[in-house]
Amino acid sequence: MTIPRLLARACTKPAVAAPAAAVPRRALATKAAPFPTTPTCPAPTCACAATPDPLPGLEIDRQAPLNGLISNYAQHVLVCTGKDDWPSRIEEEHGGDNLVADLRELVGPRGKFSDPFHNIAILNASFPSSPPPRRRPELHTSSVYLLPQFKYVPYLPRVSFESVEALVRGYLQPERLHPMHDGLSPIHRDRLLRKPAYQSLLWGVRDVREVVVLVCGHGGRDRRCGLYGPLLRGEFERRLPEQGVEVLRGAVEVEGEDGPAVEGVASGREWAARVGLISHIGGHKFAGNVIVYLPPGLRTEDGEVHPLAGHGIWYGRVEPRHVEGIPQRRAVHTTPPPTRVRLQPPTQLPNDRFKADTKAGPNQTPNPTRTKPRRARWVGLSLLAALLLALPPYLLASPASDTTPLNPTTFTPFTITAREQLSPTTFLLTLEPAASSSSAAQRTPTARAVAAAWRHGLWSVEVKQPQLQVARDYTPLPAPPPPSAVVRAAAAGLDGSHDDDDGGDDDDGKVRLYVRRMERGEVSGYLARLRVGETVELRGPRLGFDLALMERPGVEMEVIWANRRREDCVGCGGREGEGCAGEEKQTGAVVALLEEFRRKYAGRFTYSCTVDEEGSFIDAATVVRSTGMATSASSGAGGPAWWRLWANSASPASSAAPSPVDSVNSDACTYHSAKRLVTSDDRDAPAGTGAEQCRCEDSKKNRVAGGKNLLIISGPDGFIAHYAGAKVWGAGKELQGPVKGVIGDLKRKYPALEEDWLVLKM
């Protein structure tokens, strides 16, 4: 098999733009490339998709050098999902019941067969899995690609963990250990080595003979890749056939135990490719990110074995207009421009290969950029020093970040003014507009935006991790009610609901964030490393739940907060309804906030805590008691306790109990329809602000006052999935999805739970 000359020629930076002396000393950066290179990309010869407009606050990094940025790894494992997008953490999909989570349990950082010197990257891919064998159509299987092993495993049964372990032991573990393992005992060394005998447990494994083009399209992780990924995939699928490359689509079918895989090359063309989207591979700020894997045995048009056959070529900053140049049958101009490309095989090429390919032959000229690297480096440093000395002082002192007020479009700098460690894994950050925004012209709009958000109700801000260029939503904590307001309310015999207090620090734009550091959490780990005085970038506010629960008469709320350890909730009672435990001498910041609300809304707001290490959990009986269903429900299985919020209330639209379901039809009502809620997402247009009225009807289609109680579940994906069913992805958005799990089972047992309650997944 041969490949067009274009893929035989990789892109590199011209010597005048990037002398070798300025490049870090890595194998590929300090030796002449063992393959022909070209400096530029040809302009497209036909119409192509337009380059997307930059996303505000998530611009593409077009300045940082790309050569040598990719960390070494041994293999890519691509799990075929048939989906184009996934949640931010792919291992948490379906409540953690997925192949990625299973594999990471074995080869992840803390896995059973973890090897820090044999890095395995596990990704999701949009390729569909092969259909089950005709003789076993009832099997539920997954398919995986192993690159650069160039193996395809069509059938990985999802009914037994033994098949997952067979994949790891037979294909993913190294054939030879790193020298750093020389000090291990023989039994431990044997445990880390590949065992070919396990390969016989996986049926139908095939060699991959086509080129594999992978495009990062993980919109659930970063919107830039979600924008560029589908565009680039479509462009590759259109341009490859124009260059004589057949694009294979659909699932790989495996016929017969000894038969070949049906790879789709039926047109007589010499070579083929598969194009798919993949999940996070790093470098979102360099979108679009593309990897081209060249299978072993590929030859150039000259008949020579391709130097990178069996390896992968990485490209960054790829735009639709660059795609035509990548597979083009030309002797020159093959890949995106030098400032927009990064190149490095995923696996380290052997040193002897480099030595053999970089020896200067009789007609070859030594690389001129390696003659005087130190001199070139000192020249560059001298020029930089001269430039800095020539800059006016006010330029050097000017702030680098934007000073615009808090807004939903761009990121605004805030300064950490206080940090309170609540437990080994949780802490409270207090943020104020950055010093560069300390003028009234800057701080006043930010304060107004924060105050307006608190008047709305629940809201969130996006926190940016600048190194990875990702952002996560955090919900600010309200400020405790002023003691004076509580005293006035108690003296007047009121519940405090009419105080002119919106709960926020609206006088100066302060924002308080409760953060739990999660394992492998990009943003939570970043925030955990920051100290008082450092800067955090926020974007928002994003207005969320807009029902004024506690500001309406007759509304009651109960909060149950689950914790792993007692130090996470110091001062909180261990039984529902008790509130703050009297014997506790200390009270945590969050518990103190809850206690203030309990005092303000005396008799209408209660809270309690469960603690894993003390053997208390939220279970089915807790839900039954809190919702007023029968008290004889079985306790059910206690799940793992993350931060959980359960709240129930009477409808603010009516203080009366909801009408029976046979007399009230709420399916047409935006506010009270459980069916409509299934397809709702957190970015839906705000409702309940007076623009639309309740549309509940009776059996005669007359308008009636509807109403539903609210059962709110908040926490990580695994917790939500266990108690209320997982959220689902559709049309590029995360939707509420049907109610399943513990609450779904209870709804079948107690019809009133279905009739009177709406379940919201936060």
N, C-alpha and C positions, 0 to 999 in steps of 0.2 A: 504494500500500500504506500502511496506517496501523498504528499500534501502540497498545496500551492506554495510558491516561493514566499508569499507574504508571511505565513506562519513560520517559515524557516528563517525569517529575519525579524528579530525583536528590536524594540525601540530602546534607545539609550540617549543620554544627554550628550550633545556635541562637546568637544574638548574646550572650546572657547567659552561655553556657558558654564561648565562644571568641571574644572580641572581635577584630576585624580587626587591631588594633594588636599583638596577641600572636602573630600568624601571620607566618612569614617572608615577605619581600616577593617573592612569585612571582606570575606572571600570574593564576593562578586564585585565589590567596589574597587579593589586594589589590583586586580589582575585583568588582563585583556579578556574580553568575552570570548568564549569558545564557540561562538556562532556569529554570523554576519549581523550587523546592526545598521539601522538607518535613523537619521535624526528627526524627521518630520513626518507628518501624516498628509496624504493627499486630500484636497477638497472634494466633497461628495459630488458625484456626477449626475445625481438625480435628487428629486425631492425627498427629504427625510423629516422625521418628526422634529418639531421645534424644541429647543432647549428650554426646560421649565424655568420660570422666574424664580429667583431666590426666595426661600421662605424667611420671613422676618425673624431675626434672632438665631437662625440656623443656616447661616451662609456656608458655602463651600470654601474650604481652605485651599487657596490657590498659591500659597507662598511657601509653605514648609517643603523641604526636599523629601522625596518619596523613596529614593533608592535605598534599599536595605532596611526598610521599616518593618518588614514582616518577620515575626518571631518564628524560630524553627519549630516544626512539628513533624511528627512521624507520619500521621495519616489523617485524612478527612473521612469521617463516617457520615454519609448522607442518608437520612431516614426519609423514605418516599412517603409523603403524606397526601398528595393530590390536592393540597391547598396552596393558595398564593400568599397567605399571610398567617401570622401566628401571634399569640400574646408575647409580651416583652420577654418573659422568661419561659422558654419553650419547655423546660422540664416541669413546669407547673400546670401545663395544659391538662384538661380532664382530671383536675385534682391530683396531679402527680402520677396518674396511671397512664404512662406512655413509655415508648421505647427509649427516648432520650433519657428520661429519669432512670430507667433500669440500667442503661449502659453507664451512666455517670455514677451509679451506685457501685459499679465494679471498677471503673477506670478513672473516676473523677479524683479531685485532690485528696479526698479521704476514702477513696474506694478500696475494695478488697485487694485489687491488683494494681493499685496506683504506682506509677513509676515516674518520678519527676524528670527523668532524663529521656523519657519516651512519651512525648506529648501527643495526645489524641484529641482532635477537635471533632465534636459531635454536633451536627447541624440538622435542621429540617430542610427538605427540598420539596419543590412543587411537583416533581415527577410522581405519577401514580404508581402504587404498588402493583405487582403482577397479580392477576386473578388466581384464586386457589386452584390446585390441580383438579382436573375433571373427575378423578377418582375420589377426591375428598373435598367436594364443594362446600361442606359445612365448616371447614377450617377458617379461623380468623387469623390471617397472617400479615406480616409487614415485610417490605423489601428494603434493602439497603445497598448503596454503592460504597465501595472501599477504594479510595484514591490516595496516593498513586499506585496502589496495588493493582488497580484496574480490574477489580472483581465485582461481580454483581450477585448478591444473595437474594433470590426471588422469594423464598419462603422462610420466614422466621416466625414460627407459631407464637401467638400471644397468650397461650394457655399454660405455658410452663416456663419457669425461669431458667431451666436447663439449656434451652436453645440460645438464650442470651449469653450464658456463660460459655457455651460452645463457640459462639462467634468471637468472644474475647480471647479465649484460650487458643483457638485454632487459627485466627487471622489477625487479631489486633496486637497481641503481645509481641515483643521483639524476638527475633531469632538469635540475637547476640546482645548481651548486656553491656551497658556503658562501663568503662573502667572504674567509675566511682563505686560500683557495686562489688568490686573485688574483695572487699573486706567482709561481705556477708557470708553467713554460713551456707554450706551446700544446699540445705533444704530451703532456705529463703531464696537463694539464687534460682533454684529449680522452679519455685512458685512464680517467678516473674518471667520465665521463658515460655515461648510459644510451644504448643504441643500439637503437631500436625494430626495426631490421631483424632482430635476433636472435629476436624474438618469433615469426617465421614458422617457426623451427626446432622449436618446441614445438607439437604438435598437440592440439586439443581443449580449449584453455584457455577457461574459462567464467567469467561473473560470478557472484558469491555474492549471492543475494537474500534469504537467510534470516538471522535473528539467530543469532549464534554465541556460545554460552555455554561458557567455558573455566574449568575448576576444576583448581587445582594438586593433583595426586595422586602426586607423586614420592616414594613411600615409600623407594625406594633411596637417596634423598638425605637425607630427613628424615622421621622416623616420624610427626611431627604431620600433615604433608600426606598421608602414606600412610593415616592414620586418617580424616582429615576428607574427603579427596577422593572416595572411593567413596560415602560417606554423602550428601554434597551432590549428587553427580551423580544418584543414585537419587531424591533428594528433588525435584530440578528435573524429572526425567522424569515424576514422579507429579503435580506441581503445575501444570506448564505446560498440559497438556490441560484441566485444570479451569478454566483461564482462557481457553479458546478458542484455545490455541496448539498447533499440531500439532508433535510431536516426531519429527524425521526420524532414522531408524536405518539402519544398513547402509552399504555403499559407494555412492558416487555413480556411476551408470552413464551412460556417454556413448554414445549410439546414433547412428551415422552421422557422416560428416565434417562435415556441415552441420546435423545435428540438435541439438536442445536437450538439455541435461543433464537426466536424470530426477531431479528434486529431491525427489520424494516427496510433493508437495502434491496429493494426489488426492482429498481429502475435501471440497474446496470451501471450506475455511477460508481466512480472509483472509491469515494470515501463519503462518510456521513457524519452527522453531528447531532447531539441532543442539547437543547437549550432549556434551562430551568432557573427558577428563582430559588434562593437559599436564605436561611436566617443569618443572624448576626455573625460577621467574621472580623469585626473591628474596623476602625477607620471610617465611621459614618461621615465624618467631616470631609472625606475625600470622595464622596459619592459623585458618579456611579462607580461602584467597585465590581470588577469583572475578573474571573479566573478562567483561563483556557487550559484544560488538561489535554496533553498530547499523548495518545496511547503508545506503548512500546511497539517498535517495528515500523513506525512511520518514516518515510523517506522524503527527501526534498525532490524537486523536479530534476535535479542533477543525478538522482539515483543514490545519493549518499544518505546514510542513517542520520536522522535529525539529531543534533546535539542535545536537545531537550526532550527527546522521546522518552516517555515514562515520567515526565515532570509536569508541573503546572506553571503557567505564566500569569502573573498578577498585573492588572491594570487599574489605575485610579484616575479619578476626575474624567471618566469617559462620558461623553455626550452623544446623543443620537447621530450627530453629523460625523462622528469618528468611526462608527460601526462599519461602514462600507470599506474602510481602509484595512481592517483587521484580517478579513479572509480574501483580500483582493489578489488576483493572479498578476502580480507585477514584480519586477526585479527590485524596485525601490519603493519608498513611501508606504510603509506597511502598518503603522500603528499610530495612536493618538500623539499629539505634539509632546515634545520632551518635557515641558513643564506640567504635563497632565498624565504622566505615566509612571508607574512604579513597576519594577521587574525583579523578581527573585523566585527561583524554583522553591516549592514548598519544602523540599528535602535538601539537605546539604549535599552538593555534588562531591564525589570522592576527590581527594587532593591529587591523586595520580592522574585523574582525568584532566584536571586543570593543567598540570604540568605537561601532559602530552599535547594538549591543544594550544598552549600558549608559547611553546618554543618557536622562536623565530626561524622560519625557513630561509632558503637562499634568496627568495624573492620577496621576503616580508621585511617590513620596516618596524623597528621597535616602537612601542607606544610612546609618543613624544611627551605625553602628560605625566610620565613617570620619571623623567630625567632628573628634575630638581624639585621634588615635592616640598621640601622644607623651605626652600627659597620662595616658592609660590605662596606658601602658607603665610610666611612673614610679610610678604608684600601685601597680601590681603589684610592682615591685621594692622599693618601700618596705615593703609588707606582708611580703615575703619576708625582708628584712633584719631587721624587727622580730621575726619568728618565730624566726630563727636566734639572735638575741641572747637570746631568752627561753628557749631550750633549755638544759637542764642540761648541764654539761661532759661528764658521763659518757655522755650520749646521742650527742654529737658524736664521741666517741672510740671508741664501740663498733664492732666489726668488722661489715662488711656481708655477708660471706660465711658460709656454714654451717661449723661447726667439727666436724661429725660425722666419725668415723673413716672410712677408705676402705671403701666398700661398693658392691655392684653396683646399687644403686637410685638413690642421689643422688650428686651431684658433691661432691668434697672438695678444698679448696684445698691445693696444694703450692707450695713456694717453690723457685725455681731457685737452687741453691747453687754450681753450676759449669757453665761452658759452654766446650767445646773445639771449635774450628773445625778439622775434619779436612781439608776441601778447599773450593774455592769454593762448592760446593753442598751439602756434608754437614757435620753438626756433632753433637756429643754433649752431651746435657743431663743433669745430675744434679739430681734433685728430692728434697726432703725435706718432710715434713708442715709446713704453714705455721706461722708463729710463733704464730698464734692457737690452734694445736693443739699447742703445745709442752709442755703439761702431760702428766704421765704418764698421766692418765686418757684423754687423746685419742691420744697417740703410741703407747702400748702396744698398743691394739687394731689400729692401722694396721700396726705392726711385725709383729704376729701374722698379720694377713691376708697381708702380703707374704711372710712366711716360709712360710705354708701353701701359697701359690701356687707358690713355688719347690720345695717338696717334691712338689707334684703333677707339675711338669714345665714344659711350655710354657704360657704364659698371656699375656694382653694386658690393656690398660686403654684406656678411651675418653678421648680428649683433647678438651675442649670449646673451640670458638671462640666466645667470648661475643657478639661483634658480629653474626655471621651466625646464631648459635644452631644450629650444626651440630657434630657430633662424629665423630671418626675413631679407629679402633683402631690402637694402637701396641704392639709386642711389646718389653718391657723386655729389655735386655742383662743376662746374668748377670755377677756379679762374677768376676774371675779367681780360680782356685784359690789359696789361701794358699800362698806359697812354702814354708812349713814343711811343709805337707801333701805337696808334691811331693818335698821332700827326704826326709821320712820314708818315703814310698812307694818311692823309689829305693833307700834304704838297706836296706829290708826286702825288696827284690826284688819288690814288688807294683806293680800298675798304678794304685793310688789309688782303685779303685772302691769300697772299703769305708770311705773316710774319711767322717766325719760332717760332710759339707759339702754343703749344698744349693745352693750357687752364688749365693745372694742375700744382700743386706745386710739380714738379718732383724733385726739388733739395733736399728736405728733407723728402719726403714721406708723406706730410700732406694730410689729408682727411677731407673734410667739408660735414656734413650731415644736411639736412633740415628735421626737425622732427615735425610732428603734433601729439599731444597726442590725442589718440582716446579713447572713453569710453570702458572700459574693455580690452584695448590693453595691452597685456603682455609685448611686447618689448618697445613700445612707452612709456608706463607708467614707465617701468624700467629706460629708458634713462632720463625721466623727473625728476627722483629722484636723478640723479647723479650730482655732482658738479665738478668744475675745480680741477684737480689733481687726480681724480679717474680714474679707468681703465675700458676700454671697449675692448672686444675681437672681432676681425674681421677675416673673412675668405674670400678669393677671390684673385684676382678679377674675376668676372664672366662677360665675354665680351658679350655685347648685340648688339644693333642696330649698324651695321657697315657701313652704307652709309655715306660718307663724304659730307653731304648736303651743308653746307655753304662754303666748300673749293673748290667748282666747280663753274666756271663762269656761269652766267645766272640763278642760283638757287635763288629762293625767299622763305621766310618763314614768316608765321604769327603765333603768339602765343596769345591765349586768355586764361587768367587766371581768374578763378572764385573763389570768396571768400565769406565767410559768413559775415564777418565784415570788415569795412574800416581799422581797425588797422592791419589787416592781410596784407594789400597791400598799406601802406602809401606811397604816391608819385606817384601812378599809375593813369593814366587818366581813366575816366569813359566811354569813347566812343572809338570804334575800330579805330585804325590808329593814335590816338593822341599821343601815347607814354606817356611820363612823363608829368603830369600836372604842368604847370608853376607856379600856385599859391601855390603849396605845398611847405612849408618851410623845411619839413623833408622828408627823403626817406628811406624806409626799405631796409634791406640788399639784399633781392631777387630782389626788384625793381631796386636797384642800379646796380646789375649784369645785368639785362635785358637792362638797359639804356646804359651800356657800350657796349653791343653787338649791340645795335641799332646804336650807333655812329661808331663802327668799320665797320659794314656792312651797311653803309649809303644807304638808298633806297632799300635795299634787305631784311632787317629784321625789322619787326614791331611787336608791342605787345600792348595789352590793358587788362583791368580788368573789371570784373563785380562783383557787391557786392549785396548779398541777401537783406541786411537790407535797401538798397537804391532802391530795386525793379528792379534791372537789372539782367538778366539771359542769359545764352546761350540757344538759341532755334533753331527751324528749319530754321527760316529766317537767323540766323547767319551762319548756315552751307551753305545755298544757296548762300549767299553773298560771303563767303570765298572761295567757290569752283568755283565761276563764273557761276553758274547756273542762271536760270531766277530769277529776283528780285521780282516776284509777289507771292512768296510762302507765305502761311499763317504762322503766327509767331509760331504756335504750343504752347504746354504747357511748360512753364519753369520748369525745374526739380530742385531738391535740389542741391545746389552748393558745391561740394567738390573741391579739387585741380584738375583742368582739364588742359590738354594741347592739343591744336589742332594745327597741323602744316601742311602746304601744300607746295609742291615744284615741280619743274620740275624734270624729271628723270635725274640722273647724267650720265646715259648711253647715253643720247641723249638730246641735247638742243632743238630739234624740237618737235613740238606737236605730241602726239601719233597718229598713223594711225587709221582710222576708224576700228571698230571691224569686219566688213565684209571682210576686206583685211588683217587683222593681227590676227593670232591665237596665243594667249599667254598661252593657257592651258598647253603646254608642257614646259613652261619656269619656272624655279625655282624662278626667281625674279619677274615675272609679272603676274603670274597666281593666280586669286582670288580663284579658286577651290583648288589649292594646299595649299593656305594660310589657308583654313578652318582646315586642319589637322596638321598645324605647331604648335610647342610649343617653349617656351623660351629656351629649352635646345637642340634644333636642332643643328646639326653641322654648324659651321660658313659658310656662303655663301658670294659670291661676292668678294672673295679675289684673284681671278685669277684662281682658280682650275676648275671652270665651267663657260662656256660662255653662253650668252643669246641664247635661242632656239626658239624665236618667229618666226613664219612662216606666209607667205602670203597664199592666197587661192590656189596657185599652189605648196604649201609646200616648197617654197624657203625661205632660211634664210633671215630675215629682222631685222633691228634695232628696237626693241620694246621700250616701255617706259610707265611708269605710274606715275601719281601724287600720293602723299601720304597724307592720312588723318589719323592722329595719335590721339588716345584717351587714356588718362592716368588718373587713379583715382581708387577709391574703386570699389568693384564688383558691387554694386548697381548702381553707376553712369555709368559704362561701359555697364551694361545690359540695362539701360534705353535708352542710345543713340546708341548703336551698337550691342545689344544682348549679352547675357552672354557667357563667356568662358565655355567650356564643358570639362568633364573628360573622358578620354579613355586610355586604356592600362596603367593605373597608372600615366598618365601625364595630365597636364592642357593644352588643345588645344585652338586655336583661336576660332573655331566654326563659324557658319554662321553669316552673318551680318543681324541683325534685328533691332528692336527699331526705333528710330527717323530716323536714316540714312537708315535703310532698307526700311522704307516707302518712303523716298525721292528717293531712287534708282528706285523704281517702277514708280514714277512720272517723274523722269528725267533720261532717259536711258543713257545719257552721263556720269552721275555720276558712273554708273556701268562700262562703257567702259573705262573711262580715269583715274579712281581713285582706289587705293588699300587702304583698311581700316585696320589699325593695332591697336590691342588692347594691350596696354602696362600693 
